[in-house]
């Protein structure tokens, strides 16, 4: 059996994750281990928002698309973008010297609460895609 590590939620394309019954063992990248399908994977990072002029219009849409957390931006290493088109409740932090969005851009979001923000979350402008090898 595999060692147990941290668990976190993921989104599967078409809700099609490999199970013991559907484990693609003929591709060389997966095998059944007890009651689970274990697959070799590769991970790639891409940028979620690419055009600062075409950002979503709502804080909710930003939260829906960004899933990778970040530390709060360091003063000096990041500068706040103050241009037009930023959704209410969202701050955008660009790496110092940058004028465009990158995978290192941090979105600061004050989640709405009753009269004041409940908490502030920091999210990277990244999408992490895991691909099952040889599939």
C-alpha positions in Angstrom: 0.0 0.0 0.0 1.1 3.6 -0.7 2.2 5.9 2.0 -0.6 8.4 3.0 0.2 12.0 2.5 -1.8 15.2 2.5 -5.2 15.1 0.9 -6.7 17.9 -1.2 -9.6 18.3 -3.6 -9.0 18.3 -7.4 -11.2 18.8 -10.4 -11.1 16.0 -12.9 -12.0 16.6 -16.6 -15.4 15.1 -17.2 -15.3 13.8 -13.6 -13.3 10.8 -15.0 -10.7 9.8 -12.4 -9.1 6.3 -12.5 -10.6 3.8 -10.2 -9.6 0.2 -9.6 -12.3 -0.9 -12.1 -11.3 1.7 -14.8 -7.5 1.7 -14.1 -5.8 2.1 -17.5 -3.1 -0.6 -16.7 -2.5 -1.3 -20.4 -0.9 2.2 -20.9 2.2 1.5 -18.7 1.5 4.6 -16.6 -0.9 3.0 -14.1 -1.2 0.0 -11.9 -3.6 -1.3 -9.3 -2.3 -1.3 -5.7 -4.8 -2.8 -3.3 -8.0 -0.8 -3.6 -6.6 2.1 -5.6 -5.4 2.9 -9.1 -1.9 4.4 -9.0 -0.6 6.4 -12.0 2.6 8.1 -13.0 1.9 11.8 -13.6 3.4 15.0 -15.0 2.5 18.5 -13.7 2.4 21.7 -15.7 1.7 25.2 -14.6 -0.1 27.8 -16.8 -1.4 31.3 -16.3 -5.1 31.7 -15.6 -5.6 35.4 -16.4 -3.4 36.7 -19.2 -4.8 40.1 -20.1 -5.2 42.7 -17.4 -7.7 44.5 -19.5 -9.9 41.4 -19.7 -10.3 40.5 -16.0 -13.5 39.0 -14.7 -16.0 41.6 -13.5 -16.7 39.9 -10.2 -14.8 38.8 -7.1 -16.7 35.5 -7.2 -15.4 34.7 -10.7 -11.9 35.3 -9.6 -12.3 33.0 -6.7 -13.9 30.4 -8.9 -10.9 30.3 -11.3 -7.9 30.7 -9.0 -7.2 27.7 -6.7 -3.5 27.9 -5.7 -2.8 29.8 -2.5 0.0 32.2 -1.9 1.7 34.1 0.9 0.9 37.7 1.3 3.0 39.8 -1.1 6.3 41.2 0.3 6.7 44.9 0.2 9.5 45.7 -2.2 9.1 42.4 -4.1 5.6 43.3 -5.3 3.7 46.5 -6.2 -0.1 46.9 -6.2 -1.6 47.4 -9.7 -4.0 50.3 -9.4 -5.3 50.5 -13.0 -8.9 50.3 -14.2 -11.0 47.1 -14.4 -10.2 45.4 -11.1 -13.3 43.8 -9.6 -14.5 45.1 -6.2 -12.9 43.4 -3.3 -9.8 42.4 -5.3 -6.3 43.7 -5.3 -3.7 42.7 -7.8 0.0 42.5 -6.9 2.6 42.4 -9.7 6.2 41.4 -9.2 8.3 44.6 -8.9 9.2 45.8 -12.3 6.4 43.9 -14.0 3.6 45.7 -15.9 1.6 42.6 -17.0 0.1 39.6 -15.4 2.3 36.5 -14.9 2.1 33.2 -13.1 3.7 35.0 -10.1 0.9 37.7 -9.9 -0.9 37.5 -6.6 -4.6 38.3 -6.2 -5.7 39.5 -2.8 -9.3 38.9 -2.1 -11.3 40.2 0.8 -14.1 37.7 1.1 -17.4 39.5 1.8 -19.0 39.2 5.2 -21.7 41.0 7.2 -20.5 44.6 7.1 -16.8 43.6 6.9 -14.5 41.1 5.3 -14.5 37.7 6.9 -10.9 36.9 5.8 -8.4 37.8 3.2 -7.1 35.2 0.9 -4.1 35.4 -1.5 -4.1 33.4 -4.7 -1.5 32.9 -7.4 -2.4 33.5 -11.1 -1.7 29.8 -11.8 -3.5 26.7 -12.9 -1.8 23.4 -12.1 -2.7 20.6 -14.5 -1.8 17.0 -13.7 -1.7 14.6 -16.6 -1.6 10.8 -16.3 1.4 9.6 -18.3 1.0 7.5 -21.4 -2.8 8.1 -21.6 
